Amino acid sequence: MIYVLAALLPPLGLLVNGQPFSAIFNLVLMVFCGIFGLFFHVLLLVPSAHAVIAVHLKREERMHREVVEAIRQHGPPPGYSR
């Protein structure tokens, strides 16, 4: 659901995901791409792509942090040898 929001309303999707600085950057990017997108239509997709990629990276970082915290709390998985 967050990916759909990030694709359709990029700054709002970034704010909901907890990335206020990326949302501000995305607003600037939307203005820039809106102006130059009149000549190069591919630029109109850049803010949405930025938001989707930023949301994905943040979610991956959260998942990685949860795994590391679980390993710290409970120890390495069974059968793990160094």
C-alpha positions as CSV (number, residue, x, y, z in Angstrom):
1,M,0.0,0.0,0.0
2,I,2.8,2.4,0.8
3,Y,4.3,1.7,-2.6
4,V,1.1,2.8,-4.3
5,L,1.0,5.9,-2.3
6,A,4.6,6.7,-3.0
7,A,4.0,6.2,-6.7
8,L,0.9,8.3,-7.0
9,L,1.6,11.0,-4.3
10,P,5.4,10.9,-3.8
11,P,5.8,13.5,-1.0
12,L,2.9,12.1,1.0
13,G,4.1,8.6,0.6
14,L,7.5,9.6,1.9
15,L,6.0,11.5,4.9
16,V,3.8,8.5,5.8
17,N,7.0,6.3,5.7
18,G,8.8,8.7,8.1
19,Q,11.1,10.4,5.7
20,P,10.5,14.2,5.9
21,F,13.7,15.3,4.3
22,S,13.2,13.0,1.4
23,A,9.7,14.4,1.1
24,I,11.0,18.0,0.9
25,F,13.6,16.9,-1.7
26,N,10.9,15.2,-3.6
27,L,8.8,18.4,-3.7
28,V,11.8,20.3,-5.1
29,L,12.3,17.4,-7.6
30,M,8.7,17.6,-8.6
31,V,9.0,21.3,-9.4
32,F,12.2,20.8,-11.4
33,C,10.8,17.8,-13.3
34,G,7.5,19.5,-13.9
35,I,9.2,22.4,-15.6
36,F,11.6,20.4,-17.7
37,G,9.1,17.5,-18.1
38,L,7.3,19.6,-20.6
39,F,10.2,19.1,-23.0
40,F,11.5,15.7,-21.8
41,H,8.4,13.7,-20.8
42,V,10.4,10.9,-19.1
43,L,11.4,13.4,-16.3
44,L,7.8,13.4,-15.1
45,L,8.4,9.8,-13.7
46,V,11.5,10.7,-11.7
47,P,9.7,12.0,-8.5
48,S,7.6,8.8,-8.3
49,A,10.7,6.6,-9.0
50,H,12.6,8.4,-6.3
51,A,9.8,8.0,-3.8
52,V,9.4,4.2,-4.5
53,I,13.1,3.6,-4.2
54,A,13.4,5.6,-1.0
55,V,10.5,3.8,0.6
56,H,12.0,0.4,-0.4
57,L,15.4,1.3,1.0
58,K,13.9,2.5,4.3
59,R,11.8,-0.7,4.6
60,E,14.9,-2.9,3.9
61,E,16.9,-0.9,6.5
62,R,14.1,-1.5,9.1
63,M,14.0,-5.2,8.4
64,H,17.8,-5.5,8.6
65,R,17.8,-3.6,11.9
66,E,15.1,-6.0,13.3
67,V,17.1,-9.1,12.3
68,V,20.3,-7.7,13.9
69,E,18.4,-6.8,17.1
70,A,16.9,-10.4,17.2
71,I,20.4,-11.9,16.8
72,R,21.7,-9.7,19.6
73,Q,18.9,-10.6,21.8
74,H,18.6,-14.3,21.2
75,G,22.0,-15.3,19.8
76,P,22.9,-16.7,16.4
77,P,20.7,-19.2,14.7
78,P,21.2,-22.9,15.5
79,G,23.9,-24.5,13.4
80,Y,25.7,-21.3,12.8
81,S,29.5,-21.9,13.1
82,R,32.1,-19.2,12.9
